[in-house]
């Protein structure tokens, strides 16, 4: 049975992911406060949509990082091919 090799993401991406997670956490806490204060439902829905967009953006960043850094490693040929595939997938969204 093969062991899975864990390849950590770069420190810069890790810091960006952690920063974004803290922002999302703040957004969620804000919505909790809005609900507690009986804010307008439209405002709550708008904030939830913003949270959804933030999570989707973070998910894209992590998926791209996984593809580039974890799957490809140092093989630039594979990395270039993955970059082209990711560009196509982003355009298709």
MIMARRO-486807 format. One record per atom (N, C-alpha, C, CB): residue in three letters; atom name; x negated, y, z. Coordinates in steps of 0.001 Angstrom, whole numbers, plus 500000, padded with zeros to 6 digits. Each point is the difference from the previous one (the first is absolute). Glycine has a CB too. Example, Ala and Ser with C-alpha at 12.3 -4.5 7.8 and 13.67 -1.06 7.14 Angstrom:
2
KOLGU  res  atom      px      py      pz
KOLGU  ALA     N  486810  494310  507800
KOLGU  ALA    CA  500890  501190  500000
KOLGU  ALA     C  499100  501200  500000
KOLGU  ALA    CB  501892  498827  501246
KOLGU  SER     N  498458  502223  498034
KOLGU  SER    CA  499180  501190  500060
KOLGU  SER     C  500770  501090  500730
KOLGU  SER    CB  498816  499372  497855
! end
This chain:
93
KOLGU  res  atom      px      py      pz
KOLGU  UNK     N  499160  498828  500000
KOLGU  UNK    CA  500840  501172  500000
KOLGU  UNK     C  499110  501243  500000
KOLGU  UNK    CB  501848  498751  501216
KOLGU  UNK     N  498444  502214  497875
KOLGU  UNK    CA  499212  501215  499894
KOLGU  UNK     C  500392  500992  501078
KOLGU  UNK    CB  499773  499632  497548
KOLGU  UNK     N  499214  501062  502971
KOLGU  UNK    CA  500270  501064  500950
KOLGU  UNK     C  500258  501284  499231
KOLGU  UNK    CB  498569  498889  501766
KOLGU  UNK     N  502371  501903  498727
KOLGU  UNK    CA  500279  501280  499383
KOLGU  UNK     C  499005  501022  500517
KOLGU  UNK    CB  502444  499425  499762
KOLGU  UNK     N  496916  501261  499308
KOLGU  UNK    CA  499044  501031  500361
KOLGU  UNK     C  500751  501321  500117
KOLGU  UNK    CB  498093  498773  498838
KOLGU  UNK     N  501771  501867  502290
KOLGU  UNK    CA  500661  501277  500225
KOLGU  UNK     C  499062  501115  499575
KOLGU  UNK    CB  501358  499048  501911
KOLGU  UNK     N  499121  501770  497159
KOLGU  UNK    CA  499219  501134  499526
KOLGU  UNK     C  500672  501256  500542
KOLGU  UNK    CB  499226  498770  497880
KOLGU  UNK     N  500114  501925  503044
KOLGU  UNK    CA  500631  501207  500556
KOLGU  UNK     C  500050  501125  498970
KOLGU  UNK    CB  499192  499347  502281
KOLGU  UNK     N  501830  501490  497831
KOLGU  UNK    CA  500079  501146  499100
KOLGU  UNK     C  498987  501049  500438
KOLGU  UNK    CB  502448  499545  499539
KOLGU  UNK     N  497252  501353  499568
KOLGU  UNK    CA  498995  501026  500287
KOLGU  UNK     C  500463  500889  501159
KOLGU  UNK    CB  499259  499970  497579
KOLGU  UNK     N  499790  500599  503145
KOLGU  UNK    CA  500360  500872  501126
KOLGU  UNK     C  500868  501192  499583
KOLGU  UNK    CB  497873  499315  501090
KOLGU  UNK     N  501893  501219  497702
KOLGU  UNK    CA  500791  501137  499540
KOLGU  UNK     C  501459  499612  499799
KOLGU  UNK    CB  497963  500946  498903
KOLGU  UNK     N  502267  497901  500470
KOLGU  UNK    CA  501374  499554  499759
KOLGU  UNK     C  500659  499644  501334
KOLGU  UNK    CB  499368  499134  497695
KOLGU  UNK     N  499879  500227  503185
KOLGU  UNK    CA  500539  499650  501316
KOLGU  UNK     C  500464  501253  500733
KOLGU  UNK    CB  498482  497995  500107
KOLGU  UNK     N  500704  503054  499868
KOLGU  UNK    CA  500361  501252  500667
KOLGU  UNK     C  501253  500607  499366
KOLGU  UNK    CB  497575  500397  500569
KOLGU  UNK     N  502521  499543  498101
KOLGU  UNK    CA  501171  500523  499298
KOLGU  UNK     C  501248  499206  500365
KOLGU  UNK    CB  498530  500760  498117
KOLGU  UNK     N  501365  497919  501927
KOLGU  UNK    CA  501135  499149  500368
KOLGU  UNK     C  500452  500329  501421
KOLGU  UNK    CB  499173  498166  498462
KOLGU  UNK     N  499893  501942  502459
KOLGU  UNK    CA  500361  500306  501383
KOLGU  UNK     C  500649  501382  500118
KOLGU  UNK    CB  498112  498542  500779
KOLGU  UNK     N  501375  502440  498476
KOLGU  UNK    CA  500580  501340  500015
KOLGU  UNK     C  501435  499965  499475
KOLGU  UNK    CB  497710  501005  499684
KOLGU  UNK     N  502491  498293  499224
KOLGU  UNK    CA  501345  499911  499418
KOLGU  UNK     C  500966  499269  500934
KOLGU  UNK    CB  498980  500016  497707
KOLGU  UNK     N  500544  498934  502952
KOLGU  UNK    CA  500866  499282  500940
KOLGU  UNK     C  500430  500906  501154
KOLGU  UNK    CB  498850  497851  499393
KOLGU  UNK     N  500248  502982  501084
KOLGU  UNK    CA  500359  500933  501077
KOLGU  UNK     C  501025  501018  499521
KOLGU  UNK    CB  497726  499706  501007
KOLGU  UNK     N  502123  500756  497747
KOLGU  UNK    CA  500994  500929  499449
KOLGU  UNK     C  501373  499331  499882
KOLGU  UNK    CB  498170  501185  498737
KOLGU  UNK     N  501841  497576  500795
KOLGU  UNK    CA  501263  499262  499880
KOLGU  UNK     C  500617  499796  501379
KOLGU  UNK    CB  499159  498836  497923
KOLGU  UNK     N  500007  500830  503047
KOLGU  UNK    CA  500494  499845  501371
KOLGU  UNK     C  500656  501301  500473
KOLGU  UNK    CB  498188  498297  500483
KOLGU  UNK     N  501192  502831  499222
KOLGU  UNK    CA  500578  501292  500374
KOLGU  UNK     C  501322  500258  499298
KOLGU  UNK    CB  497706  500862  500384
KOLGU  UNK     N  502367  498750  498344
KOLGU  UNK    CA  501253  500164  499263
KOLGU  UNK     C  501114  499166  500643
KOLGU  UNK    CB  498699  500432  497875
KOLGU  UNK     N  500984  498332  502495
KOLGU  UNK    CA  500997  499118  500612
KOLGU  UNK     C  500454  500568  501342
KOLGU  UNK    CB  498975  498007  498844
KOLGU  UNK     N  500090  502458  501956
KOLGU  UNK    CA  500363  500617  501280
KOLGU  UNK     C  500892  501232  499776
KOLGU  UNK    CB  497833  499165  501012
KOLGU  UNK     N  501863  501582  497948
KOLGU  UNK    CA  500829  501156  499674
KOLGU  UNK     C  501430  499602  499676
KOLGU  UNK    CB  497973  501156  499158
KOLGU  UNK     N  502194  497779  500079
KOLGU  UNK    CA  501343  499532  499666
KOLGU  UNK     C  500707  499485  501254
KOLGU  UNK    CB  499231  499408  497669
KOLGU  UNK     N  500033  499918  503204
KOLGU  UNK    CA  500603  499561  501260
KOLGU  UNK     C  500544  501201  500772
KOLGU  UNK    CB  498426  498028  500088
KOLGU  UNK     N  500799  503048  499962
KOLGU  UNK    CA  500448  501214  500666
KOLGU  UNK     C  501214  500610  499327
KOLGU  UNK    CB  497672  500397  500716
KOLGU  UNK     N  502335  499576  497958
KOLGU  UNK    CA  501145  500536  499264
KOLGU  UNK     C  501269  499231  500334
KOLGU  UNK    CB  498469  500723  498159
KOLGU  UNK     N  501434  497954  501907
KOLGU  UNK    CA  501163  499168  500316
KOLGU  UNK     C  500467  500275  501432
KOLGU  UNK    CB  499197  498219  498387
KOLGU  UNK     N  499844  501870  502536
KOLGU  UNK    CA  500355  500286  501396
KOLGU  UNK     C  500711  501346  500132
KOLGU  UNK    CB  498033  498641  500749
KOLGU  UNK     N  501586  502328  498411
KOLGU  UNK    CA  500595  501342  500065
KOLGU  UNK     C  501214  500149  499084
KOLGU  UNK    CB  497744  500897  500550
KOLGU  UNK     N  502733  497989  498902
KOLGU  UNK    CA  501181  499995  499127
KOLGU  UNK     C  499854  500951  498819
KOLGU  UNK    CB  501383  499420  501977
KOLGU  UNK     N  497456  500570  497385
KOLGU  UNK    CA  499775  500838  498831
KOLGU  UNK     C  500845  499517  498829
KOLGU  UNK    CB  497670  500490  500790
KOLGU  UNK     N  502489  500371  498259
KOLGU  UNK    CA  500770  499715  498803
KOLGU  UNK     C  499477  498738  499318
KOLGU  UNK    CB  500475  502454  499718
KOLGU  UNK     N  500443  496680  499878
KOLGU  UNK    CA  499621  498734  499348
KOLGU  UNK     C  499176  500232  498739
KOLGU  UNK    CB  502073  498957  500913
KOLGU  UNK     N  498245  502089  498338
KOLGU  UNK    CA  499252  500295  498776
KOLGU  UNK     C  498533  500258  500325
KOLGU  UNK    CB  502075  500958  498944
KOLGU  UNK     N  497666  499786  502144
KOLGU  UNK    CA  498626  500275  500407
KOLGU  UNK     C  499263  498727  500396
KOLGU  UNK    CB  500720  502261  500758
KOLGU  UNK     N  499981  496858  499932
KOLGU  UNK    CA  499403  498722  500411
KOLGU  UNK     C  499659  499168  498777
KOLGU  UNK    CB  501298  500050  502154
KOLGU  UNK     N  499627  499889  496889
KOLGU  UNK    CA  499761  499227  498777
KOLGU  UNK     C  498819  500569  499231
KOLGU  UNK    CB  502435  499418  499880
KOLGU  UNK     N  497445  501907  500054
KOLGU  UNK    CA  498869  500613  499306
KOLGU  UNK     C  498681  499625  500670
KOLGU  UNK    CB  501478  501901  499292
KOLGU  UNK     N  498497  498097  502019
KOLGU  UNK    CA  498781  499636  500712
KOLGU  UNK     C  499673  498520  499823
KOLGU  UNK    CB  500463  501813  501660
KOLGU  UNK     N  500563  497351  498326
KOLGU  UNK    CA  499771  498566  499760
KOLGU  UNK     C  499449  499770  498595
KOLGU  UNK    CB  501859  499429  501599
KOLGU  UNK     N  498617  501349  497440
KOLGU  UNK    CA  499469  499893  498635
KOLGU  UNK     C  498531  500418  499975
KOLGU  UNK    CB  502295  500455  499043
KOLGU  UNK     N  497349  500560  501735
KOLGU  UNK    CA  498610  500442  500072
KOLGU  UNK     C  499127  498907  500628
KOLGU  UNK    CB  500763  502406  500183
KOLGU  UNK     N  499770  496932  500833
KOLGU  UNK    CA  499266  498896  500633
KOLGU  UNK     C  499799  498867  499002
KOLGU  UNK    CB  500952  500618  502252
KOLGU  UNK     N  500095  499073  497012
KOLGU  UNK    CA  499911  498926  498999
KOLGU  UNK     C  498931  500325  498965
KOLGU  UNK    CB  502433  499458  500340
KOLGU  UNK     N  497517  501795  499210
KOLGU  UNK    CA  498991  500412  499017
KOLGU  UNK     C  498597  499919  500596
KOLGU  UNK    CB  501684  501513  498906
KOLGU  UNK     N  498184  498863  502356
KOLGU  UNK    CA  498690  499931  500663
KOLGU  UNK     C  499522  498556  500115
KOLGU  UNK    CB  500544  502088  501282
KOLGU  UNK     N  500363  497018  499091
KOLGU  UNK    CA  499643  498582  500125
KOLGU  UNK     C  499654  499426  498624
KOLGU  UNK    CB  501509  499768  502026
KOLGU  UNK     N  499252  500592  496957
KOLGU  UNK    CA  499719  499499  498644
KOLGU  UNK     C  498628  500474  499523
KOLGU  UNK    CB  502469  499992  499486
KOLGU  UNK     N  497209  501257  500784
KOLGU  UNK    CA  498698  500534  499609
KOLGU  UNK     C  498871  499282  500727
KOLGU  UNK    CB  501062  502219  499554
KOLGU  UNK     N  499122  497539  501728
KOLGU  UNK    CA  499003  499276  500780
KOLGU  UNK     C  499860  498568  499497
KOLGU  UNK    CB  500513  501438  501992
KOLGU  UNK     N  500598  497932  497687
KOLGU  UNK    CA  499968  498638  499480
KOLGU  UNK     C  499207  499939  498697
KOLGU  UNK    CB  502219  499537  501083
KOLGU  UNK     N  497977  501445  498056
KOLGU  UNK    CA  499256  500057  498743
KOLGU  UNK     C  498509  500144  500265
KOLGU  UNK    CB  501989  501017  498865
KOLGU  UNK     N  497650  499864  502054
KOLGU  UNK    CA  498597  500194  500338
KOLGU  UNK     C  499371  498702  500502
KOLGU  UNK    CB  500485  502395  500551
KOLGU  UNK     N  500198  496926  500357
KOLGU  UNK    CA  499448  498764  500564
KOLGU  UNK     C  499921  498908  498928
KOLGU  UNK    CB  500941  500609  502266
KOLGU  UNK     N  500074  499278  496889
KOLGU  UNK    CA  499980  498989  498939
KOLGU  UNK     C  498864  500272  499008
KOLGU  UNK    CB  502491  499696  500252
KOLGU  UNK     N  497341  501573  499375
KOLGU  UNK    CA  498910  500347  499086
KOLGU  UNK     C  498640  499719  500639
KOLGU  UNK    CB  501455  501762  498949
KOLGU  UNK     N  498420  498579  502304
KOLGU  UNK    CA  498744  499747  500711
KOLGU  UNK     C  499723  498513  500073
KOLGU  UNK    CB  500319  502086  501340
KOLGU  UNK     N  500702  497136  498947
KOLGU  UNK    CA  499845  498550  500051
KOLGU  UNK     C  499514  499482  498654
KOLGU  UNK    CB  501813  499838  501738
KOLGU  UNK     N  498818  500642  497199
KOLGU  UNK    CA  499623  499528  498661
KOLGU  UNK     C  498571  500400  499649
KOLGU  UNK    CB  502396  500154  499301
KOLGU  UNK     N  497248  501091  500991
KOLGU  UNK    CA  498679  500498  499604
KOLGU  UNK     C  498880  499511  500911
KOLGU  UNK    CB  501127  501997  499073
KOLGU  UNK     N  499081  498125  502231
KOLGU  UNK    CA  498913  499721  500938
KOLGU  UNK     C  499958  498551  500465
KOLGU  UNK    CB  500165  502345  500727
KOLGU  UNK     N  501000  497074  499479
KOLGU  UNK    CA  500026  498659  500588
KOLGU  UNK     C  499943  498899  498943
KOLGU  UNK    CB  501304  500932  501900
KOLGU  UNK     N  499427  499239  497016
KOLGU  UNK    CA  500012  498967  498966
KOLGU  UNK     C  498785  500080  499089
KOLGU  UNK    CB  502475  500027  500086
KOLGU  UNK     N  497161  501190  499536
KOLGU  UNK    CA  498921  500169  499026
KOLGU  UNK     C  498622  500026  500633
KOLGU  UNK    CB  501588  501236  498592
KOLGU  UNK     N  498315  499287  502607
KOLGU  UNK    CA  498693  500125  500621
KOLGU  UNK     C  499114  500923  499194
KOLGU  UNK    CB  500229  497714  500956
KOLGU  UNK     N  498601  501827  498706
KOLGU  UNK    CA  499038  500835  499274
KOLGU  UNK     C  500025  499774  498494
KOLGU  UNK    CB  498587  499967  502022
KOLGU  UNK     N  502251  499170  497487
KOLGU  UNK    CA  500068  499724  498566
KOLGU  UNK     C  500726  501144  499300
KOLGU  UNK    CB  499989  497502  500425
KOLGU  UNK     N  499260  503409  498960
KOLGU  UNK    CA  500610  501181  499385
KOLGU  UNK     C  500849  499645  498790
KOLGU  UNK    CB  498080  501343  500805
KOLGU  UNK     N  501590  497592  498512
KOLGU  UNK    CA  500810  499606  498845
KOLGU  UNK     C  501409  499656  500460
KOLGU  UNK    CB  497953  499141  498797
KOLGU  UNK     N  502155  500032  502229
KOLGU  UNK    CA  501311  499648  500538
KOLGU  UNK     C  500691  501234  500566
KOLGU  UNK    CB  499177  497684  500518
KOLGU  UNK     N  500057  503188  500117
KOLGU  UNK    CA  500555  501215  500584
KOLGU  UNK     C  500604  500896  498925
KOLGU  UNK    CB  498318  499862  501851
KOLGU  UNK     N  501015  500264  497023
KOLGU  UNK    CA  500528  500808  498898
KOLGU  UNK     C  501294  499410  499466
KOLGU  UNK    CB  497675  500702  499405
KOLGU  UNK     N  502359  497984  500470
KOLGU  UNK    CA  501207  499329  499516
KOLGU  UNK     C  501152  500191  500989
KOLGU  UNK    CB  498578  498305  498785
KOLGU  UNK     N  501132  501571  502488
KOLGU  UNK    CA  501026  500209  501028
KOLGU  UNK     C  500495  501440  499950
KOLGU  UNK    CB  498950  498227  501462
KOLGU  UNK     N  500157  502727  498352
KOLGU  UNK    CA  500394  501406  499903
KOLGU  UNK     C  500960  500222  498841
KOLGU  UNK    CB  497808  500668  500996
KOLGU  UNK     N  501902  498725  497864
KOLGU  UNK    CA  500900  500132  498843
KOLGU  UNK     C  501367  499389  500312
KOLGU  UNK    CB  498017  499932  498437
KOLGU  UNK     N  501990  498917  502204
KOLGU  UNK    CA  501265  499360  500359
KOLGU  UNK     C  500786  500856  500985
KOLGU  UNK    CB  498962  497755  499613
KOLGU  UNK     N  500368  502806  501382
KOLGU  UNK    CA  500679  500846  500974
KOLGU  UNK     C  500569  501250  499347
KOLGU  UNK    CB  498478  499137  501773
KOLGU  UNK     N  500804  501435  497270
KOLGU  UNK    CA  500513  501179  499276
KOLGU  UNK     C  501269  499656  499234
KOLGU  UNK    CB  497665  500894  499794
KOLGU  UNK     N  502355  497937  499593
KOLGU  UNK    CA  501195  499564  499269
KOLGU  UNK     C  501174  499810  500954
KOLGU  UNK    CB  498547  498881  498282
KOLGU  UNK     N  501189  500486  502853
KOLGU  UNK    CA  501066  499762  500975
KOLGU  UNK     C  500530  501307  500569
KOLGU  UNK    CB  498967  497800  500563
KOLGU  UNK     N  500143  503163  499700
KOLGU  UNK    CA  500455  501308  500504
KOLGU  UNK     C  500866  500711  498964
KOLGU  UNK    CB  497925  500178  501411
KOLGU  UNK     N  501680  499739  497332
KOLGU  UNK    CA  500778  500646  498939
KOLGU  UNK     C  501365  499357  499844
KOLGU  UNK    CB  497883  500584  498832
KOLGU  UNK     N  502217  498153  501479
KOLGU  UNK    CA  501265  499264  499845
KOLGU  UNK     C  500987  500255  501146
KOLGU  UNK    CB  498729  498256  498757
KOLGU  UNK     N  500806  502369  502309
KOLGU  UNK    CA  500906  500251  501143
KOLGU  UNK     C  501083  500956  499659
KOLGU  UNK    CB  498159  499572  501520
! end
